[in-house]
Every structure is written in structure tokens, then in C-alpha cells.
């Protein structure tokens, strides 16, 4: 009876942590992880606090080859997720790390480590919120977080990027899919035998990760090693045929809305985020997002908007179908391009031009905004406004 009591108690805590929607009944007998909203408690005395230091993101040199890199046969010292030479090529001999990072409540911003990710996916979760899947390979970050729970789409990204998956918890239905997958041995949740730690600046209790320590955990557990990550193509000159767009708005809801401003001085897109709720879309207020780890603005070389089917799995839970292909737009160097995205079951997300030829990413980092297929776009050059919609 005691064992049954503890099992039901654990499941109740898990549901409370992930949201208000009623999850599907699990079919697995695996015990669900601890929730990602644990009550604040002091770190154990033998757990060192992370240090707020980091390495800088490499940038392409003027000697970048005219033919570019990708979509395959990347040199050993070129990151296949950024197309940039890395300062330490041994970093590419490991698996990428996908770390779930929160976006709400606003008090949890700015987050740690986002500016050092190779790729970030932002997608809708529930009740107007979004969450981030930050992928690290060619660079390390001493602190990444706050870490939150997983969603169905994360499993597709973990498979496509052959990644280690660090997350806080999951709805029972999603947890069941994760533990029954072929990547179950790469799941990393909070626990005595995993490298995730609690970090308490100003009394908060955040779950965070150190990418170097996370990669060491994978090596110790026999699941690390170099992966084939073909798919993306990179060229330094901007493709022809682009349309000048210097500001991109992406509205997920009255709670989550953001803006990307193209900065000609750096050739990157700067992120501005919601400062207040704006349910009627008549008084939005923005603040520039920075990285709490580096104190630098969140800036990415490529911005991509993907139209993806959102399948309602159960009330409040979406199974985002980032498989197959679909439409989208890519932004680089202040230009907008219509593209097609594609991702088979075990591939990274790649882009093609409408004629089927590979689209050339700018060498550097990429932020993907994942929207529903019925989302709207107001094209008033040089300002574009996307509004997320899932039927």
C-alpha cells in the first residue's frame, strides 16, 4: 500500500508541474521524473554554484570559401549546425545537447546561455505560452536555464539532432513517449546521478545545466560521440531574390509576442520581447532580451519562421508535427526569402528554395519560430508581422 501511495503522489506532483490540462493515461510502468517546479531549497554543500563565464560564439572569417559548406561533407573543424569553424574541433566529436529553457513567467527572464546556442526553436506550449529548445554543439555555456519540462516536439528534435535531452519533467503522455523511444538512454532529468543542478540567485530556485558537464555525463554513460548532422547549407554572401525586411514581429498570443530587429552594424537579428500582457493587440510593450550569462543581447544570424501542423493531442496538449515538409520564410542579412522546410524522421531541419535547391543559411546561429499552418502574415515592407494560429 505504501508503494502505491508514493506512486500516486509522484504522479500528482508531475501533473501539477506541467499544466492544468488533463493528460492521457500512461501505458508505461516507468516512474515519472520529479517535477520542474520544486520548492526552493539550499544546494547541497558539495554542489558548486555555476560560474557566470562563457566562451564567445565564433564568427566566419573573410576567407570563407565561395562555395560555402554543406549540406554534407563538412570539414572536421566546421560546425554543421552553424557552418562556422570552431575554436576547439574536439567539441564536434560529441552529441549535440538539447536543453529546454523557460520563457514565462517574465520574472525568469533574462535566461542563461541562449546567446551561446547553435540553434534555438521556439514553439507554442499551452495557455498562450512558448518554450525554447536550445541546441548546443560547437560552443559551451557554463549555465543554461532555467530548465523546464518537455513537449512532444522535443522528441522529434532529439531524434533529428541526435541529441542528449536535458529537461525538467513532462506530462505523463509525453513522458511515456520519451521513455519508450530509442533515445531513452539520453534523457537527463534532475536526480542524484545526473549533472543538472539547482541555482539560487536572489533566492530563486532554478534548474540549470552546464553543457560541458552534460557532455561528460554522456561520455560516462556511453552515449556520447560524433554524429552525422548533414542537411544545412551555408554561404557568406546573401542569396539573390530577397525582399528587404528589417523588422519581424512574431505574435504567439496576448501573453507572448516578440520582435526581431535587423542590425546592419552586426548583420544579426536582435530579439525584443513582451513586457506586458496585450490581449487586444492594441498596446504592446517590448524590452530587449539579453543573456543573463554573458550580459550580451540575444542576437542571431538567421531567423526562420516555419509553418507546422499542430495536432491537438488532448485538451491543452499539442503534438507539433515537425516531420515531412512545409512552408516557411527565412531572414538573413536584412532580406526575406520564401522557403520550404523538410525533416525526415532522423534529420535536422533543412531549407530549400521554391525550386528545390538548398537555401543558404548565413554562417552563424539560427533561431526557428514554429507557427501553426493557419498563421497569418502582414507583409508591409520593410516590416512583417506574423500571428500564430492553430485551428
C-alpha positions as CSV (number, residue, x, y, z in Angstrom):
1,X,0.0,0.0,0.0
2,X,2.9,2.4,0.8
3,X,4.4,1.8,-2.6
4,X,1.1,2.6,-4.3
5,X,0.6,5.7,-2.2
6,X,4.1,7.1,-3.2
7,X,3.5,6.3,-6.9
8,X,0.2,8.2,-7.0
9,X,1.7,11.1,-5.0
10,X,4.6,11.4,-7.5
11,X,2.2,11.3,-10.5
12,X,0.1,14.1,-8.9
13,X,3.1,16.3,-8.4
14,X,4.1,15.7,-12.1
15,X,0.7,16.8,-13.4
16,X,0.7,19.9,-11.2
17,X,4.1,20.9,-12.6
18,X,3.3,20.6,-16.2
19,X,0.0,22.5,-16.5
20,X,-3.7,22.4,-15.9
21,X,-4.7,20.2,-18.8
22,X,-5.7,16.5,-18.1
23,X,-3.1,14.2,-19.6
24,X,-3.7,10.9,-21.2
25,X,-3.4,7.8,-19.1
26,X,0.1,6.3,-19.4
27,X,0.7,2.8,-20.6
28,X,4.3,2.6,-19.4
29,X,5.2,1.3,-15.9
30,X,8.2,3.7,-15.8
31,X,8.2,6.1,-12.8
32,X,7.8,9.7,-13.9
33,X,10.5,12.2,-13.1
34,X,10.4,14.8,-10.4
35,X,8.6,18.0,-11.3
36,X,10.4,21.1,-12.6
37,X,8.7,23.4,-10.1
38,X,10.2,22.1,-6.9
39,X,10.1,24.2,-3.8
40,X,13.3,26.2,-3.3
41,X,15.9,24.6,-1.1
42,X,19.6,25.2,-0.5
43,X,22.1,23.5,-2.7
44,X,24.0,20.7,-1.1
45,X,27.3,21.8,0.3
46,X,29.2,19.6,-2.2
47,X,27.4,21.1,-5.2
48,X,29.4,24.0,-6.6
49,X,27.5,27.0,-7.9
50,X,27.9,27.6,-11.6
51,X,30.2,30.5,-12.5
52,X,28.9,33.1,-14.9
53,X,31.6,32.8,-17.5
54,X,31.5,31.6,-21.1
55,X,33.2,31.4,-24.4
56,X,32.3,33.7,-27.3
57,X,30.5,32.5,-30.4
58,X,32.9,32.1,-33.3
59,X,32.2,34.2,-36.4
60,X,33.1,33.4,-40.0
61,X,36.3,34.8,-41.4
62,X,36.8,36.8,-44.6
63,X,38.4,33.7,-46.1
64,X,35.1,31.8,-46.0
65,X,35.0,29.6,-49.2
66,X,32.9,30.9,-52.0
67,X,31.2,27.6,-52.4
68,X,30.3,27.6,-48.8
69,X,29.8,24.5,-46.6
70,X,27.1,21.8,-46.6
71,X,24.7,20.2,-46.9
72,X,27.2,17.4,-46.3
73,X,30.9,16.7,-46.2
74,X,31.6,19.3,-43.6
75,X,35.3,19.7,-42.7
76,X,36.3,18.3,-39.3
77,X,36.7,21.8,-37.8
78,X,33.4,23.2,-39.1
79,X,30.2,23.0,-37.1
80,X,27.5,21.5,-39.3
81,X,24.8,23.4,-37.3
82,X,26.4,26.9,-37.9
83,X,28.8,26.5,-40.8
84,X,31.5,28.2,-38.8
85,X,35.0,27.0,-37.9
86,X,35.1,26.2,-34.2
87,X,38.0,27.2,-31.9
88,X,38.1,23.7,-30.4
89,X,37.3,21.0,-33.1
90,X,37.1,18.3,-30.4
91,X,33.7,19.8,-29.4
92,X,32.3,18.4,-32.6
93,X,33.2,14.9,-31.6
94,X,30.3,14.8,-29.2
95,X,26.5,14.7,-29.4
96,X,24.6,18.0,-29.5
97,X,22.7,18.8,-26.3
98,X,19.1,19.9,-26.4
99,X,18.2,21.9,-23.3
100,X,14.6,23.0,-22.5
101,X,14.5,26.7,-21.4
102,X,11.5,28.5,-20.0
103,X,10.0,31.7,-21.4
104,X,7.5,32.5,-18.7
105,X,6.9,33.8,-16.1
106,X,8.6,37.1,-17.2
107,X,10.4,37.2,-13.8
108,X,12.5,34.3,-15.0
109,X,14.0,36.4,-17.8
110,X,16.6,37.1,-18.9
111,X,17.5,33.4,-19.3
112,X,21.1,32.0,-19.1
113,X,23.0,30.7,-22.1
114,X,20.7,31.3,-25.1
115,X,23.2,33.5,-26.9
116,X,25.7,30.6,-27.0
117,X,23.4,28.1,-28.6
118,X,23.9,27.0,-32.2
119,X,20.2,26.8,-32.8
120,X,17.0,27.7,-30.8
121,X,13.5,26.5,-31.5
122,X,10.6,28.5,-30.1
123,X,7.2,26.9,-30.1
124,X,3.7,27.1,-28.6
125,X,3.1,25.0,-25.5
126,X,-0.3,25.9,-23.9
127,X,-2.4,28.7,-22.5
128,X,-0.6,31.3,-24.7
129,X,2.9,30.3,-23.6
130,X,6.0,29.4,-25.6
131,X,9.1,27.5,-24.6
132,X,12.6,27.1,-26.1
133,X,14.6,24.1,-27.2
134,X,18.2,25.3,-27.2
135,X,20.7,23.1,-29.1
136,X,24.4,23.3,-28.2
137,X,27.3,21.7,-30.1
138,X,30.2,24.0,-31.2
139,X,30.2,26.1,-28.1
140,X,29.8,25.6,-24.3
141,X,27.9,27.6,-21.8
142,X,28.5,27.3,-18.0
143,X,24.9,27.9,-17.2
144,X,21.8,27.2,-19.4
145,X,18.3,27.7,-18.0
146,X,16.0,28.0,-16.2
147,X,15.2,24.4,-17.4
148,X,11.6,23.4,-17.8
149,X,9.5,20.4,-18.9
150,X,9.5,18.7,-22.3
151,X,6.8,18.6,-25.0
152,X,6.1,16.2,-27.8
153,X,8.0,18.2,-30.4
154,X,11.2,17.8,-28.4
155,X,11.3,14.1,-29.2
156,X,11.4,14.9,-32.9
157,X,14.2,17.4,-32.4
158,X,16.2,15.0,-30.2
159,X,15.9,12.4,-33.0
160,X,16.8,14.8,-35.7
161,X,19.8,16.3,-34.0
162,X,20.8,13.0,-32.3
163,X,20.9,15.0,-29.1
164,X,21.2,14.5,-25.4
165,X,17.9,15.8,-23.9
166,X,18.0,17.8,-20.6
167,X,14.6,18.8,-19.3
168,X,12.6,19.2,-16.1
169,X,9.7,16.8,-16.5
170,X,6.8,16.1,-18.8
171,X,3.1,15.4,-18.9
172,X,2.5,11.6,-18.4
173,X,1.6,11.1,-22.1
174,X,4.8,12.8,-23.3
175,X,7.0,11.2,-20.6
176,X,5.6,7.8,-21.8
177,X,6.6,8.5,-25.4
178,X,10.1,9.7,-24.3
179,X,10.9,6.6,-22.2
180,X,9.7,4.2,-24.9
181,X,11.8,5.8,-27.6
182,X,15.2,4.8,-29.0
183,X,16.7,7.9,-27.3
184,X,15.5,6.9,-23.8
185,X,19.1,6.4,-22.6
186,X,19.9,10.0,-23.5
187,X,17.2,11.6,-21.3
188,X,18.6,13.7,-18.5
189,X,16.3,14.9,-15.7
190,X,17.1,16.2,-12.2
191,X,18.4,13.5,-9.9
192,X,21.4,12.4,-7.8
193,X,23.1,10.7,-10.7
194,X,22.6,13.4,-13.3
195,X,24.5,16.7,-13.8
196,X,21.6,19.1,-13.6
197,X,21.8,21.4,-10.5
198,X,19.8,24.0,-8.7
199,X,20.9,27.6,-8.9
200,X,19.5,30.2,-6.4
201,X,20.3,33.8,-7.4
202,X,18.4,36.1,-5.1
203,X,16.6,33.2,-3.5
204,X,15.1,31.8,-6.7
205,X,15.4,28.0,-7.2
206,X,16.3,27.4,-10.9
207,X,17.2,24.1,-12.5
208,X,20.2,24.7,-14.8
209,X,22.8,22.8,-16.8
210,X,26.4,23.2,-17.7
211,X,27.0,21.9,-21.3
212,X,30.5,20.7,-20.6
213,X,29.4,18.7,-17.6
214,X,26.4,17.4,-19.5
215,X,28.6,16.2,-22.3
216,X,30.9,14.5,-19.7
217,X,27.8,12.7,-18.3
218,X,27.0,11.4,-21.8
219,X,30.6,10.1,-22.1
220,X,30.5,8.4,-18.7
221,X,27.2,6.7,-19.6
222,X,28.4,5.5,-23.0
223,X,26.0,7.6,-25.1
224,X,28.4,10.3,-26.5
225,X,30.2,10.6,-29.7
226,X,30.4,12.4,-33.1
227,X,27.1,12.4,-35.1
228,X,26.2,12.9,-38.7
229,X,24.3,16.1,-38.8
230,X,24.1,16.8,-42.6
231,X,21.3,18.9,-44.0
232,X,22.1,22.7,-43.6
233,X,23.9,24.7,-46.3
234,X,25.9,27.9,-45.6
235,X,27.3,30.6,-47.8
236,X,28.6,34.0,-46.7
237,X,27.0,36.2,-49.5
238,X,23.3,36.6,-49.2
239,X,21.3,34.8,-51.9
240,X,19.7,36.8,-54.7
241,X,16.0,37.4,-54.9
242,X,15.4,38.5,-51.3
243,X,13.0,41.2,-50.2
244,X,14.2,43.9,-47.8
245,X,12.7,43.3,-44.4
246,X,14.3,44.9,-41.4
247,X,11.8,44.1,-38.7
248,X,9.9,40.9,-38.0
249,X,7.1,40.6,-35.4
250,X,6.0,37.2,-34.2
251,X,2.9,37.1,-32.0
252,X,2.0,33.8,-30.3
253,X,-0.6,35.2,-28.1
254,X,-1.6,38.2,-26.0
255,X,0.9,37.0,-23.4
256,X,3.9,36.0,-25.7
257,X,4.9,38.3,-28.6
258,X,8.3,39.3,-29.8
259,X,10.1,41.4,-32.3
260,X,13.3,40.9,-34.3
261,X,15.2,44.0,-35.4
262,X,17.9,43.6,-38.1
263,X,21.1,45.4,-37.0
264,X,23.1,46.3,-40.1
265,X,26.2,47.0,-37.9
266,X,26.5,43.4,-36.8
267,X,24.4,41.7,-39.5
268,X,22.4,40.0,-36.8
269,X,18.8,40.0,-35.6
270,X,18.2,41.4,-32.1
271,X,15.3,40.0,-30.0
272,X,12.8,42.2,-28.2
273,X,10.1,40.5,-26.1
274,X,6.8,41.3,-24.4
275,X,7.0,43.4,-21.3
276,X,3.2,43.3,-20.5
277,X,0.2,41.3,-21.5
278,X,-1.5,42.7,-24.6
279,X,-4.6,40.6,-25.2
280,X,-6.3,43.0,-27.7
281,X,-3.1,43.7,-29.7
282,X,-3.5,47.5,-29.2
283,X,-0.8,48.4,-26.7
284,X,2.2,46.1,-27.0
285,X,5.3,47.0,-25.0
286,X,8.7,45.5,-25.8
287,X,12.1,45.2,-24.0
288,X,15.3,44.0,-25.5
289,X,16.3,40.5,-24.3
290,X,19.8,39.9,-23.1
291,X,21.6,36.8,-21.9
292,X,22.0,36.7,-18.1
293,X,25.2,34.6,-18.5
294,X,27.1,36.9,-20.9
295,X,25.2,40.2,-20.5
296,X,25.1,40.4,-24.3
297,X,21.9,41.0,-26.4
298,X,20.2,37.9,-27.8
299,X,21.3,38.2,-31.4
300,X,21.1,35.5,-34.1
301,X,22.4,35.4,-37.7
302,X,19.4,33.7,-39.2
303,X,15.7,33.9,-38.3
304,X,13.4,31.3,-39.7
305,X,9.6,31.1,-39.5
306,X,8.2,27.5,-40.0
307,X,4.5,26.7,-40.7
308,X,3.9,23.4,-39.0
309,X,0.8,21.3,-38.3
310,X,-0.3,21.5,-34.6
311,X,-2.3,18.4,-33.8
312,X,-4.4,18.7,-30.6
313,X,-3.5,15.6,-28.7
314,X,-5.7,16.3,-25.7
315,X,-7.1,19.5,-24.2
316,X,-4.2,21.9,-23.9
317,X,-1.6,19.5,-25.3
318,X,-0.3,19.9,-28.9
319,X,1.7,17.3,-30.8
320,X,3.5,19.6,-33.3
321,X,4.3,17.6,-36.4
322,X,7.8,18.7,-37.4
323,X,8.1,15.9,-39.8
324,X,7.9,15.8,-43.6
325,X,7.9,19.2,-45.2
326,X,6.1,22.6,-45.2
327,X,6.3,26.3,-46.0
328,X,8.3,29.0,-44.3
329,X,10.3,32.1,-44.5
330,X,14.0,32.7,-43.9
331,X,15.6,36.0,-42.9
332,X,19.2,36.8,-43.2
333,X,21.2,40.0,-44.0
334,X,18.1,42.1,-43.8
335,X,16.4,40.1,-46.5
336,X,13.4,37.8,-46.5
337,X,13.1,34.6,-48.6
338,X,10.3,32.2,-49.2
339,X,11.5,28.7,-48.4
340,X,10.4,25.1,-47.9
341,X,11.4,23.2,-44.8
342,X,11.9,19.5,-44.6
343,X,12.8,17.0,-41.9
344,X,12.6,13.2,-42.2
345,X,12.4,11.1,-39.0
346,X,16.1,11.3,-38.2
347,X,17.3,14.5,-39.9
348,X,18.0,18.1,-38.9
349,X,15.7,20.8,-40.2
350,X,16.9,21.9,-43.6
351,X,15.6,24.6,-46.0
352,X,15.2,24.7,-49.8
353,X,14.3,27.4,-52.2
354,X,11.0,27.1,-54.0
355,X,12.8,25.4,-57.0
356,X,14.1,22.7,-54.7
357,X,17.8,23.9,-54.5
358,X,19.3,24.2,-51.0
359,X,18.7,27.5,-49.3
360,X,21.9,29.0,-48.0
361,X,21.9,30.0,-44.3
362,X,24.2,32.7,-43.3
363,X,27.2,31.2,-41.4
364,X,26.3,31.5,-37.8
365,X,23.4,30.8,-35.4
366,X,19.8,30.3,-36.2
367,X,16.5,30.9,-34.4
368,X,13.4,29.0,-35.6
369,X,9.9,30.3,-34.8
370,X,7.5,27.4,-35.1
371,X,3.9,28.6,-36.0
372,X,0.7,26.9,-36.9
373,X,-0.2,26.3,-40.6
374,X,-3.1,28.8,-40.4
375,X,-1.0,31.6,-39.1
376,X,-1.3,35.0,-40.7
377,X,1.3,37.3,-42.2
378,X,1.0,41.0,-42.8
379,X,3.7,42.0,-45.4
380,X,4.2,45.7,-45.1
381,X,7.7,46.2,-46.3
382,X,10.1,46.6,-44.6
383,X,8.1,45.3,-41.6
384,X,6.5,41.8,-41.5
385,X,4.1,40.7,-38.8
386,X,3.3,37.0,-38.1
387,X,0.4,36.0,-35.9
388,X,0.3,32.3,-34.7
389,X,-2.9,30.4,-35.2
390,X,-3.7,26.7,-34.8
391,X,-7.3,25.6,-35.8
